[in-house]
Amino acid sequence: MKLLVVSSVGGHLEEVRQIVSRLEEFEVIWAVNDDELMESRGLSGKTYRIAHAERDWRVLLNLWEAWKIIRTERPDAMLSAGAGPAVSMAVICRVRRIPVIFVESIAQVDAPSLTGRLMYYLANRFFYQWPELSGFFPRGECVGLLR
């Protein structure tokens, strides 16, 4: 099975790398928004560099990039722990009927992130790590800390 893993760089990438390290049975395709950090992180598998959008016109560019990557790779599922690029990829995955899995960041203890609030409606499976978020995500699943 092919798993498309989408992430911004920094803490989100580290979080999703920890999750992916436990999923040896998947062929992993990465979509990350920074070349320099991508290379220094040593991501294994095919990696796409996508534009870094900050709630601006580049979100439209991310949608185009998502469509091209998904059309080329034809993943069986998408996984993300945030941030921004997850939303564009999830929109295209949902249109293509590809399951979307989202894990809210460990840093979100008392309140959800903007990405989490958006992904809650886009993800087929939504996970959060702190029980304090249960009121925000009644359909989500609290899985505890994923360290």
C-alpha positions as CSV (number, residue, x, y, z in Angstrom):
1,M,0.0,0.0,0.0
2,K,1.1,3.5,-0.8
3,L,0.9,6.1,2.0
4,L,1.1,9.8,1.1
5,V,2.6,11.6,4.1
6,V,2.0,15.4,4.1
7,S,3.7,17.8,6.5
8,S,5.1,21.2,7.0
9,V,8.6,21.2,8.4
10,G,9.7,21.5,12.0
11,G,7.7,19.8,14.8
12,H,4.9,18.6,12.6
13,L,7.5,16.7,10.4
14,E,9.1,15.2,13.5
15,E,5.8,14.0,14.8
16,V,4.7,12.4,11.6
17,R,8.1,10.8,11.1
18,Q,7.7,9.1,14.5
19,I,4.3,7.7,13.4
20,V,5.7,6.6,10.0
21,S,8.6,4.8,11.6
22,R,6.1,2.3,13.0
23,L,4.5,1.6,9.6
24,E,7.0,-0.6,7.9
25,E,4.4,-2.3,5.6
26,F,3.7,0.9,3.6
27,E,5.5,2.5,0.7
28,V,5.8,6.1,1.9
29,I,5.6,9.1,-0.4
30,W,6.4,12.4,1.3
31,A,5.1,15.9,0.4
32,V,6.9,18.5,2.4
33,N,7.2,22.3,2.1
34,D,10.9,23.0,2.5
35,D,13.9,21.6,0.6
36,E,16.7,22.4,3.1
37,L,15.0,20.8,6.1
38,M,13.7,17.9,3.9
39,E,17.2,16.9,3.0
40,S,18.6,17.2,6.5
41,R,15.8,15.1,7.9
42,G,16.8,12.1,5.7
43,L,13.3,11.2,4.6
44,S,13.3,7.7,3.1
45,G,11.1,7.1,0.1
46,K,10.0,9.4,-2.7
47,T,9.8,13.0,-1.7
48,Y,8.0,16.0,-3.3
49,R,8.7,19.6,-2.4
50,I,5.5,21.7,-2.3
51,A,5.1,25.5,-1.9
52,H,5.1,26.9,1.6
53,A,1.6,28.5,1.8
54,E,0.7,30.8,4.7
55,R,-3.1,31.4,4.2
56,D,-2.3,33.3,1.0
57,W,-2.6,32.7,-2.8
58,R,-0.1,29.9,-2.6
59,V,-2.9,27.7,-1.1
60,L,-4.2,27.6,-4.7
61,L,-0.7,26.5,-5.8
62,N,-0.8,23.8,-3.1
63,L,-4.1,22.5,-4.5
64,W,-2.6,22.3,-8.0
65,E,0.5,20.5,-6.6
66,A,-1.7,18.1,-4.6
67,W,-3.7,17.2,-7.7
68,K,-0.5,16.5,-9.7
69,I,1.1,14.4,-6.9
70,I,-2.0,12.4,-6.2
71,R,-2.7,11.8,-9.9
72,T,0.9,10.6,-10.4
73,E,1.3,8.5,-7.3
74,R,-2.2,7.2,-6.7
75,P,-1.8,6.7,-3.0
76,D,-4.1,4.4,-1.0
77,A,-4.3,6.8,1.9
78,M,-3.0,10.1,3.2
79,L,-1.5,10.8,6.6
80,S,-0.7,14.2,8.2
81,A,0.0,15.8,11.6
82,G,-0.2,19.3,10.1
83,A,0.1,22.0,9.3
84,G,-1.1,24.0,6.3
85,P,-0.3,21.7,3.3
86,A,-2.5,19.0,4.9
87,V,-5.6,20.9,4.1
88,S,-5.0,21.2,0.3
89,M,-3.9,17.6,0.0
90,A,-6.9,16.4,2.0
91,V,-9.3,18.3,-0.3
92,I,-7.9,16.6,-3.4
93,C,-7.7,13.2,-1.6
94,R,-11.4,13.5,-0.7
95,V,-12.4,14.4,-4.2
96,R,-10.4,11.3,-5.4
97,R,-12.0,9.2,-2.7
98,I,-8.7,8.5,-1.0
99,P,-8.9,8.0,2.8
100,V,-7.4,10.8,4.9
101,I,-5.9,10.3,8.4
102,F,-5.0,13.3,10.6
103,V,-3.3,13.4,13.9
104,E,-3.6,16.7,15.9
105,S,-0.2,17.9,17.1
106,I,1.0,17.0,20.6
107,A,1.5,20.8,21.1
108,Q,-2.3,21.4,21.1
109,V,-3.2,20.6,24.7
110,D,-6.1,22.9,25.5
111,A,-7.3,24.2,22.1
112,P,-7.2,22.8,18.6
113,S,-5.0,24.2,15.8
114,L,-6.5,25.9,12.8
115,T,-5.4,23.0,10.7
116,G,-7.0,20.6,13.2
117,R,-10.3,22.5,13.1
118,L,-10.3,22.3,9.3
119,M,-9.0,18.7,9.0
120,Y,-11.7,17.5,11.5
121,Y,-14.2,17.9,8.7
122,L,-11.9,16.5,5.9
123,A,-10.4,13.5,7.6
124,N,-11.9,10.0,7.5
125,R,-10.1,9.2,10.7
126,F,-9.1,12.0,13.2
127,F,-6.9,11.5,16.2
128,Y,-5.9,13.8,19.0
129,Q,-3.4,13.3,21.8
130,W,-4.8,15.1,24.8
131,P,-8.2,14.3,26.5
132,E,-8.8,18.1,27.0
133,L,-9.6,18.3,23.2
134,S,-12.5,15.8,23.4
135,G,-15.1,18.6,23.5
136,F,-13.7,20.1,20.2
137,F,-13.5,16.7,18.4
138,P,-16.4,14.5,19.5
139,R,-16.0,12.2,16.4
140,G,-12.2,12.1,16.9
141,E,-10.3,9.4,18.8
142,C,-8.1,10.3,21.8
143,V,-5.0,8.0,21.4
144,G,-2.8,9.5,24.1
145,L,0.7,10.8,23.5
146,L,2.4,9.4,20.4
147,R,6.0,9.7,21.4
